Amino acid sequence: MHTLLLLFSFSTLLCPFFNLIPFVEARRTKTSFTIDLIHHDSPLSPFYDSSLTSSDIYKKAALRSIARYALNKNNNKSSESVVFSIAGIGEYFTKVYIGTPPIERIVLADTGSDLTWVQCSPCVDESSCFPQDSPLFDPNNSFTYTPISCTSQNCTLLAQYPHTCGNSNVCEYLYSYGDTSYTVGELALDSISFDSTGDVTFPSSIFGCGHNNSVTTFNSTKKATGLVGLGAGPLSLVSQLGDQIGHKFSYCLVPLGSNYTSKFKFGDDAIISGNGAMSTPLVTNSSAPNNYNLNLEGISVGNNTIQNNQNSSNIIIDSGTTLTYIDASVFNDIVTMVMKSSSIEAVKDPPNPFRFCGSFKGSVSSVEVPDFVFHFQGADVALPRENMYTFVDENLVCLLLLPNTELNGVSIFGNLAQVNFQVEYDLQGNKVSFAPANCTKSN
């Protein structure tokens, strides 16, 4: 069996390094199962660079976030053929198995997009696929692979994306992401599973068989081979599983640099309850239909609360974006409140990509900075200091918050703010729940 990587934000039998990664096979009861997520910069990741300091990791992750949502209008494709989807390069990897017999792939797990896809043979030409050190998925080798026809209902799920009718009446798609990455191929059905034994298998799952693909960050490694879509759109794996997982999933993200994997749970195991659990409604946003949208009513900084006067669907919750982005006027008020309630002194030129940093004297433990509470509709989520600040270089602390002007006005509750929380998505109950947790102990 060949091994491939699938990105969330998993190596191959041909690659000894990846055989060392301690992926736990997906576990399943009658209605639930769990998969592992590995962060882009984890020591367990194929992208890991041991020369990076902790502050380097935060900076690079933040820059990837900006690239993820920075819509590039100079893309070399015509406007009729490009969808500038709010998605792109995420931060977490997982492992899936596609086809019969199943072929292992490591892919990007992404709650910000819906289509699951992998590179397939044949590529249109030598330059039309990004490099990978394991064989491309060959649909001819899977006896359960079935192309989707142009006239099928499944093809209509591509309604908001460019798609055409190819040879033999096959439904062909084009997805283009914010960082100019893209995938072009045929929509198909095949078996997708989450462990090598086939205990957690979902036959006739919709996915994209990409024959012309470019993902900028995949060029630095030959491990990654595609993406698994976990967003709110109709083609996402979460939407397809639907009743089988009770329309529920959750995750618990470990801190950056951890030697542990984060956990992504589906079905009954995803449910959180008890002391500390709080819920906020999922709300509809027609401009971001494939994302999970919440209503952020305000933010408390120490003893001061700043109201958010944007519309009721004003922030995306996303596990694939590193920092948190908010309305520029709210950001400016927050900086003012932090300065009034802290022992730090603002620096004029904070290191990129941070927009507010402060210098301090003495030890890290002696630094006084105000706590944050995010007031979502019906849920006041109090964030520990490490979720909102990072210590960069010597005697410099930076806010893990940026104005949404960096992202063309898109506000996002990012993954650093969600670290060490259980976060449950109940798509039938239309709500997201939070509960503080030690996510390394959930391993």
N, C-alpha and C positions, 0 to 999 in steps of 0.2 A: 504494500500500500504506500502510495506516495504521500508526502506531507507538504502542505502549503500554508501560508499565513493569511488570515482574514482579520482586518482592522476594525473598533466600537464607538474609543476612541474608542492567528496566534501561532516548530520550525520544521524541520523536515527530517525524514529518515535519511535524507541526503546530507543533512547538516548536523554534525555531532554536537555543536553548541546548543542547538535548540532541544536536543534530547535531554539536556540537563534541566530544562525548565519543568518545575514540579506541577504541571497542570493536573488538577483533580478532575477526574471524569465527571460529566454531568450526572447528578443524582436525581432520582425520580421516585415519587410515590404515585398513587393513582391520579393525583391532580396537580402535582408540582415537581419541579426539578431546579437544580442550581448549576450555573456555569461560573467559571473563573474569568476575571478581567485582569489584565496586566497593563499598568500604566506605561506610556511611551518611554519614560525615563527611569523606570524601575530597574534595579540590578538584574531582574529576571527577563528584561525586554531585549529583543534583538537590536533595538536602537540605542541601548545603554552605552554611555560614554563615561568611563571611569575618571576621566580628567576633569569633568565638570564639577564645580562646587555646588553647594546647595543653592546659592544665589543665582548661579548660572542656569540651573534647572528651572527656577522660577521665571527668570527672564525669557528663556527660550520658549517655555510653555506659554507665556503671555503673548509672545510674538506670533506663535502659531494660532492663538485665538484671534488675533487681529486679522491675520491672513485668511482665516476660516470664514470671516464675515465681510471682508472687504471686497465688494463687488467690483470686478475689473471690467470696465466698459470698453477696454481696448482688445477684448478677446478677438481672435482672428476669424471667428465664425460669424455668420450673418445673424441679425437679431431674430430672424424667423426660426432659426434652428437652435437657439441657445436659451436655456432656462437658468437664470441666476438664482439658483436655489440657496436658501439660507442653510447651508450645510457645508461639508468639506472635510478637512482633516481633523479628526477627533483625537482623543488622547488614550483610548483603551483598546486593547486587542483581546480576541477570544478565539476559540477553536470550534470549527464545525466540520461536518462530514457531508459530502454531496454525492448523490448518484448511487447506482447499484451495479457493481460493488461500490461501497462508500470510499471516497477519496478525501483525505484529511486536508483541511485548509485553515490557515490562520488569517483572520480578517479584522478590519476595523469595526468596532461596535459603536454605532452612532445613533443617539436618540434625537438627532437633529435632521435625519433624512429617512426616507422610507424604502427605497429599492435595495434589496440584497443582490449583490453581483460579484462575480469572479472573472478573471481573465480566462478566455477559452481559445482553443485552437480551432481553426487557423486564425492567426492575426491577418489583418488586411494586407500588411507588408511588414518588412523587418523593423521599421521605425514606428509602427502603430501600436505596439504594446510596450509597457515598461518592463525592465529586466526583473526576472525572478529566477532563483536557483533550483527550482523544482519544475517538473513538466506542467504545461498548461492543462487545465481541465479539458478533456476531450469528450464531447457529448456522444461521440460514436461508441465510446467504451462503456456507457451507462445504458442498460436495457430498459430503464424506467424514464429516460429523458424524452420529453415530448414538447416540441415547439408549439407555441400558442398561435393560433390563426388570427388574422386581422379581423375576422367577423365574430370572434368569441367575446363574451362578456368580460373576460379577464383583460383583454386588450383595451377595453374602454376605460379601465382604471388608470390608464396613462393619459386621460383626457387633458389634464393641465400641463402635460409635458409634450415636447415635439416627438412625434412617432409617425412611422410610415409603414406601408405594406411592401414587404420585400419579396424575394423569389419564393415561389410555391406558397404564396399567400401567408407568409410568416410575419408576425407582428414585430417590428423593429423599433427600438427606443433610442433616445439621446438624452442623457443627463449631463448638465454642466454645472459645476460647483463654483462657489465664490472665489476660490483661489486660482481659477482657470483650469482646474482639473476637470476631466470629463470621462464618460464611458459611453460607447456606442455598441449596440449588439442586438441580439434577438431575445425576446421575452419567452420564457420556457417554464415547464413544470418538471420537477424532479424531487426525489426524496432528500430531505435535509434532516440530519440527526446531530445530537450533541454529545455523543460518546461512541467509542469504537465498537461497543457491543450491540448497538442498535436498540437499546432499551428505551431511549428517548428519541424516537423517530417520527417525522411528520411527512408522510408521502404526499406527492402532488403539490409541493410548495412552489409558489411563483418566485422566480429569480431571473436576473439578467445574465446572459451568457455574452460577455464582452469581447468583441473582436477588434476594437479600436479604442485604446484606453490610455489616459495620461493622468498620473497623480504625482504632483511635484515632489512631495516628501518621500514617496516610495522609491525615488531614484537613488537615494542614499543607501538603500539596503536592497538586497534581493530576496528578502523574506516575505514582504507583504504582497497579497494577491487580490485584494478586493475589499468588500464592505458588507456588513450585515446591518440592514436598516431596522431601527427600533423606534422610529418616530410615530407620529399620529396619523400618517397618510394611509390610504386603503391598501397599498402594496406592502407595507411594513410587515415584518415577521410577527410582531405583536398583534397587529390587526388580523393577520391570517390565522393565528392560533386561536384568537377570540374565546369562544366557549370552552375550548380545551384547557385554558389556563384561568378560566373565570374572569377574563379581561383584566387580570392583575399582574403586575410585576414590581419588583423593588430592587434597590441596590444599596450597598454599604461600602463607601469608598475609603480606602486606607490612605494615610498621609503620603505625600510625594517622597520618593526615595525609600519607601518601605520594602522590606524583603518578603512581605506577604502579598497575596493576591486579594483584590476586591471581589466581592460576591454579587452576582446578579441572579435573582430568584424569580421564578415564574409560578403562578398558581397559589395554592394554599400557603406555601412557605413564605410567600411575599407579604402576607398580612402582618401588620404591626399594630400593637395595641398596648394598653397598660398606662402607667404613670408617665407623663411626659409626651405622650403621643398627641399630635394636633393636626387638624386637616384644614385645607383651603380649597375652594372650588377650582376646577379646570374651566377656563373660559374660552370662548370662540374668538378667533382673530382671523378674518378673511384674508389678510395680507400675509399670514404665516400659518396656513392650514395644516402643514405637516409637522408643526412644532407644538410643544406643550406650553400653553399660555396661562399665566396667573395674573391676579390683581394685587399689585403692591400698593398699599394705601399710604405707607410712610416708613421712615427709618428713624430709630432713636439712636443718638450718639451720646452716651452718658445719660445725663438727666434731661436732655433736649430732644424733642421730636420734630422732624422735618416732614411735612406732608407732601405726598406725591400727587400732583393735580392732573396727571395724564389720564387718558381714558381707562375704562375698567379692565381692558385686556392689554396691560402695559409692560409685561415682562415675560420673557421666555425662560423656562427652567431647562437647563441643558447640561448633561454630564460630559459633553465633549468640548466645552469651552472652559478655559482655565480661570480667568478672572471674572469679576462681576462688573457689569456695565449699567449705568443708570443715567437718567436725564441730566444734562450738563448743569442746569441750574441747581438741581438737588445736590450734585457732586460738589459744586462750589460752596453750598451751605454746609455740607458735611466737613469739608476742609476747614472752614471757619470754626466749626464746633470742635473738631479734633485739636486745633491749635489752642483753643480756650481751655480745653480739659486735659492737656497733656504736659509733659515735662520736656518735650522735644522742640527743636528750633528748625523751622522750614528751611530747606536748601533751595537755591535759585534754579539749579539745573539738575533735576533728578535723573538718574540713569534710565535710559530707554528700556522698556516701554512705560515705566511708572510715571504718574503725573503728580504725585505728592509723596515726598520723603522728608523725614526729619532727622537731624543729627542729635546725638545725646552723649552725655559723659557718664562714665561708670560702666557697670555690668549690664547685660541684657535684662537680668531679673529686676534691676532697679528702675527700668524705664516705665513711666506712667503714661498709659494711653487709655482712652475711654472705650467701654464696651459698646457693641452694636446689637440692636434688635431690629430685625426686618419684620414689619407689620403687614403680613399678607391678610387678605380678607379672612377673618375667623381664626387666624393662626399667628401668634407672635413668636417668631423663631429667634432665640437668643444665641448669638454666635460667639464661641470662644475666641480669645485673642489671636490664636494661631490661624484662625479661619479668615481673619481680616487684615493681618499685618505679617510682613516678612522682614527679617533682618538681613540687609544687603551689605556686603563688605563689612568694614569695621565701623562701629558707632553710627550706623545709618539704618533707620527703620522705614519701610515703605508701605503704603496703603494698597491692599489687593483689590482696588476699586478704581475704575476708570470712567470718564464721561462717555456716553454712548455716541458722541460725535466721532469717536474712533471707528464705530461700526455703522456709519450711515444712519444713526438714529435708532438702532436696534438695542433694546435693553435686555440684559441676560443675567440670570442668577447662575453663576458659574460653578464649576466643580470644586474649587478650593473652599468656597463657602459651604459646600455640602459634605466635606470630609468629616468622618466620624458622626454621621447621621444615618439612620435608616430612612430611606426615602421610598415611599410606596405610591405607585400610580394605580388608581382604581378607575379604569376607563368606563365601566358601566355605571359606577356611582359618581363619575365626573368629579374626582377630587384627587389631590396629592396630599399625603400625610408625612409628617416628620417626627422622628423620635431620636434624641441624643443616644449615641452608642459608642462603644470601643470596637471599631470595625476590625482591628487586628485579632480580636478575640472571637470573631464570628467565623474564623477560618477553621 
